[in-house]
Amino acid sequence: QVQPVESGGGLVQTGGSLRLSCAVSGRTFSYYAIRWFRQAPGKEREFVGSWIGGSTTYADSVKGRFTISGDNAKNTLYLQMNRLQPEDTAVYYCAAGAKWGQGTQVTVSS
């Protein structure tokens, strides 16, 4: 059974970078549509980006700053986040198909 597990969150200053990981167990991640979401305090969960069959899409708010890539050998998908802003502060979730991870906190200080 598929289970995504996120890691890599933390505290970073404005303009900094973080790389989140989504390790997928149960089956190769290329079998699934992998989506990244985030949820800031008091806000609804929002779409960040997706990796489907090797093709990526991004929300307008992160386009040009965030990049999704995959490592087949590690069965892990990555979300590289550059030029981070305070408004990027949120819990970031990875979803493999309909299965969600537990989330990882990203905090960007101003």
ZAFIBA-811637 format. One record per residue: y, z, x of N, C-alpha, C, CB in turn; residue in three letters; residue number from 1. Coordinates in steps of 0.02 Angstrom, whole numbers, always signed. Glycine has a CB too. Example, Ala and Ser with C-alpha at 12.3 -4.5 7.8 and 13.67 -1.06 7.14 Angstrom:
BEGIN
n.v:n.w:n.u:ca.v:ca.w:ca.u:c.v:c.w:c.u:cb.v:cb.w:cb.u:type:seq
-284:+390:+660:-225:+390:+615:-165:+390:+660:-224:+452:+565:ALA:1 $
-112:+354:+642:-53:+357:+684:+2:+394:+645:-30:+286:+704:SER:2 $
***
This chain:
BEGIN
n.v:n.w:n.u:ca.v:ca.w:ca.u:c.v:c.w:c.u:cb.v:cb.w:cb.u:type:seq
-59:+0:+42:+0:+0:+0:+62:+0:+44:+0:+61:-48:GLN:1 $
+110:-42:+27:+169:-49:+69:+212:+14:+65:+211:-110:+47:VAL:2 $
+241:+32:+120:+288:+88:+123:+339:+76:+178:+251:+155:+136:GLN:3 $
+402:+65:+159:+454:+58:+210:+481:+126:+231:+510:+14:+184:PRO:4 $
+497:+133:+294:+525:+194:+321:+586:+177:+363:+473:+234:+363:VAL:5 $
+644:+203:+342:+706:+189:+378:+718:+241:+433:+765:+188:+330:GLU:6 $
+753:+220:+484:+775:+265:+537:+835:+234:+572:+717:+279:+588:SER:7 $
+867:+274:+614:+922:+247:+654:+991:+266:+631:+917:+175:+656:GLY:8 $
+996:+302:+576:+1061:+323:+553:+1092:+375:+598:+1057:+349:+482:GLY:9 $
+1156:+389:+587:+1190:+439:+627:+1264:+437:+616:+1174:+430:+699:GLY:10 $
+1299:+471:+661:+1372:+475:+659:+1401:+429:+713:+1397:+548:+669:LEU:11 $
+1449:+388:+693:+1480:+342:+740:+1554:+337:+725:+1446:+272:+736:VAL:12 $
+1593:+321:+774:+1665:+314:+764:+1681:+245:+736:+1703:+325:+829:GLN:13 $
+1738:+240:+705:+1762:+175:+680:+1761:+123:+736:+1833:+181:+650:THR:14 $
+1733:+65:+719:+1728:+11:+767:+1663:+11:+806:+1784:+15:+815:GLY:15 $
+1624:+64:+798:+1561:+69:+834:+1504:+31:+801:+1541:+141:+841:GLY:16 $
+1445:+39:+830:+1386:+3:+806:+1327:+50:+798:+1368:-53:+855:SER:17 $
+1283:+31:+752:+1219:+64:+743:+1167:+11:+725:+1223:+120:+688:LEU:18 $
+1105:+26:+742:+1051:-17:+720:+1001:+24:+680:+1017:-51:+781:ARG:19 $
+993:+5:+618:+944:+37:+575:+878:-1:+579:+969:+41:+503:LEU:20 $
+824:+37:+573:+758:+7:+572:+724:+20:+505:+715:+36:+629:SER:21 $
+684:-28:+485:+643:-22:+425:+572:-40:+445:+670:-69:+365:CYS:22 $
+532:+11:+459:+463:+1:+478:+421:-4:+415:+437:+58:+524:ALA:23 $
+384:-58:+411:+344:-71:+350:+271:-61:+366:+357:-143:+323:VAL:24 $
+239:-17:+329:+167:-6:+337:+130:-37:+278:+151:+70:+342:SER:25 $
+68:-51:+289:+25:-75:+235:+12:-150:+237:+55:-58:+170:GLY:26 $
+63:-188:+257:+55:-260:+259:+112:-289:+300:+52:-291:+187:ARG:27 $
+103:-347:+328:+156:-376:+367:+219:-386:+325:+132:-443:+397:THR:28 $
+276:-370:+355:+338:-372:+315:+354:-442:+292:+396:-344:+356:PHE:29 $
+329:-493:+326:+345:-561:+306:+316:-578:+237:+319:-610:+357:SER:30 $
+271:-537:+214:+243:-547:+147:+292:-528:+92:+178:-507:+139:TYR:31 $
+341:-487:+109:+385:-458:+58:+456:-484:+63:+385:-382:+64:TYR:32 $
+491:-477:+9:+564:-482:+11:+589:-413:+32:+594:-504:-59:ALA:33 $
+626:-412:+88:+652:-349:+114:+727:-348:+100:+638:-341:+191:ILE:34 $
+749:-296:+68:+820:-289:+51:+848:-223:+77:+830:-295:-25:ARG:35 $
+909:-226:+99:+946:-166:+119:+998:-152:+66:+979:-176:+190:TRP:36 $
+1002:-88:+48:+1053:-64:+1:+1086:-3:+32:+1021:-46:-68:PHE:37 $
+1142:+16:+4:+1174:+78:+25:+1206:+112:-36:+1227:+64:+79:ARG:38 $
+1213:+177:-30:+1244:+215:-83:+1290:+268:-53:+1191:+248:-129:GLN:39 $
+1353:+261:-68:+1403:+308:-44:+1410:+364:-96:+1472:+274:-32:ALA:40 $
+1434:+422:-75:+1442:+478:-122:+1485:+459:-182:+1472:+538:-87:PRO:41 $
+1459:+472:-241:+1496:+459:-302:+1499:+386:-323:+1565:+483:-294:GLY:42 $
+1463:+343:-286:+1463:+272:-302:+1393:+248:-319:+1492:+232:-243:LYS:43 $
+1391:+190:-350:+1327:+160:-366:+1297:+128:-303:+1335:+107:-422:GLU:44 $
+1231:+122:-305:+1197:+89:-250:+1217:+15:-248:+1120:+96:-257:ARG:45 $
+1231:-10:-189:+1252:-80:-184:+1210:-118:-134:+1326:-84:-164:GLU:46 $
+1204:-182:-146:+1166:-226:-104:+1203:-237:-38:+1152:-294:-139:PHE:47 $
+1165:-236:+17:+1194:-249:+83:+1171:-316:+110:+1176:-193:+132:VAL:48 $
+1106:-327:+108:+1079:-390:+134:+1005:-395:+121:+1093:-396:+209:GLY:49 $
+978:-454:+133:+908:-465:+121:+878:-511:+173:+897:-494:+51:SER:50 $
+813:-505:+181:+773:-548:+224:+715:-572:+181:+748:-512:+290:TRP:51 $
+713:-637:+166:+660:-664:+123:+634:-727:+157:+686:-679:+51:ILE:52 $
+572:-723:+179:+542:-781:+210:+580:-806:+271:+535:-835:+161:GLY:53 $
+613:-761:+306:+650:-780:+365:+723:-798:+352:+617:-837:+397:GLY:54 $
+741:-804:+289:+810:-819:+271:+847:-754:+255:+814:-868:+211:SER:55 $
+909:-750:+277:+949:-690:+266:+1009:-704:+222:+971:-659:+332:THR:56 $
+1028:-655:+184:+1090:-657:+145:+1125:-590:+153:+1075:-673:+69:THR:57 $
+1190:-590:+144:+1230:-530:+154:+1282:-523:+100:+1263:-532:+223:TYR:58 $
+1298:-460:+86:+1354:-448:+42:+1419:-468:+78:+1357:-373:+20:ALA:59 $
+1468:-488:+39:+1532:-509:+69:+1563:-454:+111:+1581:-531:+14:ASP:60 $
+1552:-392:+90:+1584:-336:+124:+1558:-325:+195:+1574:-273:+84:SER:61 $
+1499:-353:+210:+1470:-342:+277:+1460:-408:+315:+1404:-306:+271:VAL:62 $
+1472:-463:+283:+1460:-528:+314:+1501:-534:+378:+1477:-585:+265:LYS:63 $
+1468:-556:+431:+1502:-563:+495:+1500:-500:+537:+1573:-583:+483:GLY:64 $
+1481:-444:+507:+1476:-381:+545:+1404:-356:+549:+1521:-328:+513:ARG:65 $
+1365:-369:+498:+1296:-345:+495:+1248:-404:+504:+1282:-307:+429:PHE:66 $
+1192:-390:+538:+1142:-442:+548:+1073:-413:+538:+1148:-472:+619:THR:67 $
+1031:-449:+501:+962:-429:+489:+916:-470:+534:+943:-437:+414:ILE:68 $
+870:-437:+566:+821:-472:+608:+754:-436:+602:+844:-476:+682:SER:69 $
+701:-469:+626:+635:-440:+620:+596:-444:+684:+598:-474:+565:GLY:70 $
+551:-397:+692:+505:-395:+749:+434:-394:+720:+518:-333:+796:ASP:71 $
+401:-452:+724:+334:-457:+695:+284:-410:+729:+309:-529:+699:ASN:72 $
+290:-403:+794:+243:-361:+831:+246:-288:+808:+256:-366:+906:ALA:73 $
+306:-266:+790:+315:-197:+768:+316:-191:+692:+379:-169:+796:LYS:74 $
+311:-247:+658:+315:-248:+584:+376:-209:+560:+250:-218:+553:ASN:75 $
+431:-224:+592:+493:-188:+579:+550:-236:+570:+508:-138:+636:THR:76 $
+592:-220:+522:+653:-258:+510:+712:-215:+533:+660:-278:+435:LEU:77 $
+764:-247:+558:+822:-211:+584:+885:-232:+547:+830:-224:+659:TYR:78 $
+931:-185:+542:+997:-199:+516:+1046:-179:+571:+1012:-161:+448:LEU:79 $
+1071:-229:+607:+1121:-216:+659:+1189:-214:+627:+1118:-271:+715:GLN:80 $
+1224:-159:+637:+1289:-149:+605:+1341:-141:+659:+1288:-87:+558:MET:81 $
+1388:-188:+659:+1442:-188:+709:+1509:-178:+674:+1442:-253:+749:ASN:82 $
+1559:-159:+713:+1627:-149:+688:+1626:-106:+625:+1662:-216:+673:ARG:83 $
+1592:-50:+630:+1584:-6:+572:+1651:+25:+552:+1534:+49:+587:LEU:84 $
+1658:+33:+487:+1719:+61:+457:+1700:+123:+416:+1754:+7:+413:GLN:85 $
+1748:+166:+403:+1734:+225:+362:+1703:+208:+294:+1797:+265:+352:PRO:86 $
+1722:+152:+266:+1694:+133:+201:+1621:+111:+205:+1735:+77:+171:GLU:87 $
+1594:+106:+266:+1523:+92:+274:+1481:+156:+270:+1510:+57:+340:ASP:88 $
+1514:+213:+267:+1478:+276:+262:+1437:+278:+198:+1528:+335:+264:THR:89 $
+1373:+290:+205:+1328:+290:+147:+1258:+308:+171:+1328:+221:+112:ALA:90 $
+1215:+319:+123:+1143:+321:+137:+1117:+249:+130:+1104:+372:+89:VAL:91 $
+1083:+227:+182:+1058:+159:+183:+983:+159:+167:+1071:+125:+251:TYR:92 $
+964:+115:+122:+895:+110:+100:+867:+41:+115:+890:+126:+25:TYR:93 $
+803:+41:+130:+766:-21:+139:+715:-24:+82:+731:-24:+209:CYS:94 $
+709:-83:+52:+660:-94:-1:+616:-152:+18:+695:-106:-69:ALA:95 $
+551:-140:+18:+502:-193:+30:+469:-208:-37:+448:-172:+85:ALA:96 $
+485:-266:-65:+464:-279:-133:+495:-227:-179:+386:-278:-139:GLY:97 $
+453:-192:-216:+478:-142:-263:+474:-71:-234:+439:-145:-327:ALA:98 $
+453:-65:-171:+444:+0:-140:+505:+17:-98:+380:+1:-97:LYS:99 $
+532:+78:-109:+592:+100:-74:+575:+152:-21:+642:+128:-123:TRP:100 $
+614:+151:+33:+610:+204:+81:+651:+264:+60:+632:+180:+149:GLY:101 $
+652:+314:+103:+686:+377:+86:+761:+374:+103:+653:+435:+122:GLN:102 $
+781:+326:+141:+852:+319:+159:+869:+352:+225:+895:+348:+104:GLY:103 $
+923:+328:+256:+948:+357:+318:+1024:+359:+313:+924:+317:+380:THR:104 $
+1053:+415:+334:+1124:+426:+326:+1163:+393:+382:+1140:+500:+323:GLN:105 $
+1215:+357:+364:+1262:+328:+412:+1331:+356:+396:+1262:+249:+409:VAL:106 $
+1362:+386:+445:+1429:+414:+437:+1475:+385:+489:+1427:+492:+441:THR:107 $
+1529:+356:+466:+1578:+325:+511:+1642:+367:+508:+1592:+251:+492:VAL:108 $
+1660:+396:+564:+1719:+438:+566:+1781:+397:+583:+1711:+495:+618:SER:109 $
+1836:+417:+553:+1899:+380:+564:+1938:+410:+622:+1942:+381:+500:SER:110 $
***
